[in-house]
Amino acid sequence: MLASWTFVLGLTSWSFAKILTSKRHFDPDGIGPASPPEPGKFDSEGRPTGRG
């Protein structure tokens, strides 16, 4: 049980660290920071764009 919780908490910590340290910025509404927004990975229909 200890190994399971260690894995779950480690994976959660790793995921949050990866998200929060990402340098890319996706801003769909255009009111975000001054850096230009990055294009999304999916188009408006939900299909992959082949980018990223």
Chimera marker file (.cmm) of the C-alpha trace (Angstrom):
<marker_set name="trace">
<marker id="1" x="0.000" y="0.000" z="0.000" r="1" g="1" b="0" radius="0.5"/>
<marker id="2" x="2.887" y="2.330" z="0.755" r="1" g="1" b="0" radius="0.5"/>
<marker id="3" x="4.350" y="1.699" z="-2.696" r="1" g="1" b="0" radius="0.5"/>
<marker id="4" x="0.993" y="2.463" z="-4.327" r="1" g="1" b="0" radius="0.5"/>
<marker id="5" x="0.618" y="5.796" z="-2.529" r="1" g="1" b="0" radius="0.5"/>
<marker id="6" x="4.228" y="6.680" z="-3.280" r="1" g="1" b="0" radius="0.5"/>
<marker id="7" x="3.584" y="6.043" z="-6.983" r="1" g="1" b="0" radius="0.5"/>
<marker id="8" x="0.320" y="8.037" z="-7.029" r="1" g="1" b="0" radius="0.5"/>
<marker id="9" x="1.746" y="11.036" z="-5.173" r="1" g="1" b="0" radius="0.5"/>
<marker id="10" x="4.939" y="10.946" z="-7.229" r="1" g="1" b="0" radius="0.5"/>
<marker id="11" x="2.999" y="10.886" z="-10.487" r="1" g="1" b="0" radius="0.5"/>
<marker id="12" x="0.773" y="13.741" z="-9.302" r="1" g="1" b="0" radius="0.5"/>
<marker id="13" x="3.787" y="15.834" z="-8.282" r="1" g="1" b="0" radius="0.5"/>
<marker id="14" x="5.563" y="15.116" z="-11.563" r="1" g="1" b="0" radius="0.5"/>
<marker id="15" x="2.464" y="16.067" z="-13.571" r="1" g="1" b="0" radius="0.5"/>
<marker id="16" x="1.965" y="19.375" z="-11.771" r="1" g="1" b="0" radius="0.5"/>
<marker id="17" x="5.674" y="20.211" z="-12.066" r="1" g="1" b="0" radius="0.5"/>
<marker id="18" x="5.582" y="19.490" z="-15.799" r="1" g="1" b="0" radius="0.5"/>
<marker id="19" x="2.491" y="21.661" z="-16.303" r="1" g="1" b="0" radius="0.5"/>
<marker id="20" x="3.691" y="24.563" z="-14.161" r="1" g="1" b="0" radius="0.5"/>
<marker id="21" x="7.215" y="24.709" z="-15.634" r="1" g="1" b="0" radius="0.5"/>
<marker id="22" x="6.060" y="24.585" z="-19.249" r="1" g="1" b="0" radius="0.5"/>
<marker id="23" x="7.355" y="27.528" z="-21.288" r="1" g="1" b="0" radius="0.5"/>
<marker id="24" x="4.636" y="27.274" z="-23.946" r="1" g="1" b="0" radius="0.5"/>
<marker id="25" x="1.545" y="29.385" z="-23.616" r="1" g="1" b="0" radius="0.5"/>
<marker id="26" x="-1.885" y="28.667" z="-25.084" r="1" g="1" b="0" radius="0.5"/>
<marker id="27" x="-4.291" y="31.573" z="-24.653" r="1" g="1" b="0" radius="0.5"/>
<marker id="28" x="-7.588" y="31.030" z="-26.494" r="1" g="1" b="0" radius="0.5"/>
<marker id="29" x="-9.250" y="34.275" z="-25.382" r="1" g="1" b="0" radius="0.5"/>
<marker id="30" x="-6.281" y="36.598" z="-25.981" r="1" g="1" b="0" radius="0.5"/>
<marker id="31" x="-6.240" y="38.308" z="-22.588" r="1" g="1" b="0" radius="0.5"/>
<marker id="32" x="-3.202" y="36.487" z="-21.189" r="1" g="1" b="0" radius="0.5"/>
<marker id="33" x="0.410" y="37.606" z="-20.774" r="1" g="1" b="0" radius="0.5"/>
<marker id="34" x="2.285" y="39.784" z="-23.251" r="1" g="1" b="0" radius="0.5"/>
<marker id="35" x="3.971" y="36.859" z="-25.021" r="1" g="1" b="0" radius="0.5"/>
<marker id="36" x="2.249" y="35.701" z="-28.205" r="1" g="1" b="0" radius="0.5"/>
<marker id="37" x="0.041" y="32.636" z="-27.780" r="1" g="1" b="0" radius="0.5"/>
<marker id="38" x="1.117" y="29.205" z="-28.966" r="1" g="1" b="0" radius="0.5"/>
<marker id="39" x="-1.200" y="27.385" z="-31.372" r="1" g="1" b="0" radius="0.5"/>
<marker id="40" x="-3.226" y="24.547" z="-29.892" r="1" g="1" b="0" radius="0.5"/>
<marker id="41" x="-2.708" y="20.888" z="-30.739" r="1" g="1" b="0" radius="0.5"/>
<marker id="42" x="-6.310" y="20.454" z="-31.935" r="1" g="1" b="0" radius="0.5"/>
<marker id="43" x="-8.493" y="22.433" z="-34.298" r="1" g="1" b="0" radius="0.5"/>
<marker id="44" x="-12.026" y="23.602" z="-33.500" r="1" g="1" b="0" radius="0.5"/>
<marker id="45" x="-13.443" y="20.245" z="-34.623" r="1" g="1" b="0" radius="0.5"/>
<marker id="46" x="-11.253" y="18.309" z="-32.159" r="1" g="1" b="0" radius="0.5"/>
<marker id="47" x="-8.921" y="16.897" z="-34.820" r="1" g="1" b="0" radius="0.5"/>
<marker id="48" x="-5.132" y="16.974" z="-34.302" r="1" g="1" b="0" radius="0.5"/>
<marker id="49" x="-3.401" y="19.718" z="-36.286" r="1" g="1" b="0" radius="0.5"/>
<marker id="50" x="-0.028" y="17.955" z="-36.545" r="1" g="1" b="0" radius="0.5"/>
<marker id="51" x="1.658" y="20.721" z="-34.536" r="1" g="1" b="0" radius="0.5"/>
<marker id="52" x="3.314" y="20.223" z="-31.167" r="1" g="1" b="0" radius="0.5"/>
<link id1="1" id2="2" r="1" g="1" b="0" radius="0.2"/>
<link id1="2" id2="3" r="1" g="1" b="0" radius="0.2"/>
<link id1="3" id2="4" r="1" g="1" b="0" radius="0.2"/>
<link id1="4" id2="5" r="1" g="1" b="0" radius="0.2"/>
<link id1="5" id2="6" r="1" g="1" b="0" radius="0.2"/>
<link id1="6" id2="7" r="1" g="1" b="0" radius="0.2"/>
<link id1="7" id2="8" r="1" g="1" b="0" radius="0.2"/>
<link id1="8" id2="9" r="1" g="1" b="0" radius="0.2"/>
<link id1="9" id2="10" r="1" g="1" b="0" radius="0.2"/>
<link id1="10" id2="11" r="1" g="1" b="0" radius="0.2"/>
<link id1="11" id2="12" r="1" g="1" b="0" radius="0.2"/>
<link id1="12" id2="13" r="1" g="1" b="0" radius="0.2"/>
<link id1="13" id2="14" r="1" g="1" b="0" radius="0.2"/>
<link id1="14" id2="15" r="1" g="1" b="0" radius="0.2"/>
<link id1="15" id2="16" r="1" g="1" b="0" radius="0.2"/>
<link id1="16" id2="17" r="1" g="1" b="0" radius="0.2"/>
<link id1="17" id2="18" r="1" g="1" b="0" radius="0.2"/>
<link id1="18" id2="19" r="1" g="1" b="0" radius="0.2"/>
<link id1="19" id2="20" r="1" g="1" b="0" radius="0.2"/>
<link id1="20" id2="21" r="1" g="1" b="0" radius="0.2"/>
<link id1="21" id2="22" r="1" g="1" b="0" radius="0.2"/>
<link id1="22" id2="23" r="1" g="1" b="0" radius="0.2"/>
<link id1="23" id2="24" r="1" g="1" b="0" radius="0.2"/>
<link id1="24" id2="25" r="1" g="1" b="0" radius="0.2"/>
<link id1="25" id2="26" r="1" g="1" b="0" radius="0.2"/>
<link id1="26" id2="27" r="1" g="1" b="0" radius="0.2"/>
<link id1="27" id2="28" r="1" g="1" b="0" radius="0.2"/>
<link id1="28" id2="29" r="1" g="1" b="0" radius="0.2"/>
<link id1="29" id2="30" r="1" g="1" b="0" radius="0.2"/>
<link id1="30" id2="31" r="1" g="1" b="0" radius="0.2"/>
<link id1="31" id2="32" r="1" g="1" b="0" radius="0.2"/>
<link id1="32" id2="33" r="1" g="1" b="0" radius="0.2"/>
<link id1="33" id2="34" r="1" g="1" b="0" radius="0.2"/>
<link id1="34" id2="35" r="1" g="1" b="0" radius="0.2"/>
<link id1="35" id2="36" r="1" g="1" b="0" radius="0.2"/>
<link id1="36" id2="37" r="1" g="1" b="0" radius="0.2"/>
<link id1="37" id2="38" r="1" g="1" b="0" radius="0.2"/>
<link id1="38" id2="39" r="1" g="1" b="0" radius="0.2"/>
<link id1="39" id2="40" r="1" g="1" b="0" radius="0.2"/>
<link id1="40" id2="41" r="1" g="1" b="0" radius="0.2"/>
<link id1="41" id2="42" r="1" g="1" b="0" radius="0.2"/>
<link id1="42" id2="43" r="1" g="1" b="0" radius="0.2"/>
<link id1="43" id2="44" r="1" g="1" b="0" radius="0.2"/>
<link id1="44" id2="45" r="1" g="1" b="0" radius="0.2"/>
<link id1="45" id2="46" r="1" g="1" b="0" radius="0.2"/>
<link id1="46" id2="47" r="1" g="1" b="0" radius="0.2"/>
<link id1="47" id2="48" r="1" g="1" b="0" radius="0.2"/>
<link id1="48" id2="49" r="1" g="1" b="0" radius="0.2"/>
<link id1="49" id2="50" r="1" g="1" b="0" radius="0.2"/>
<link id1="50" id2="51" r="1" g="1" b="0" radius="0.2"/>
<link id1="51" id2="52" r="1" g="1" b="0" radius="0.2"/>
</marker_set>
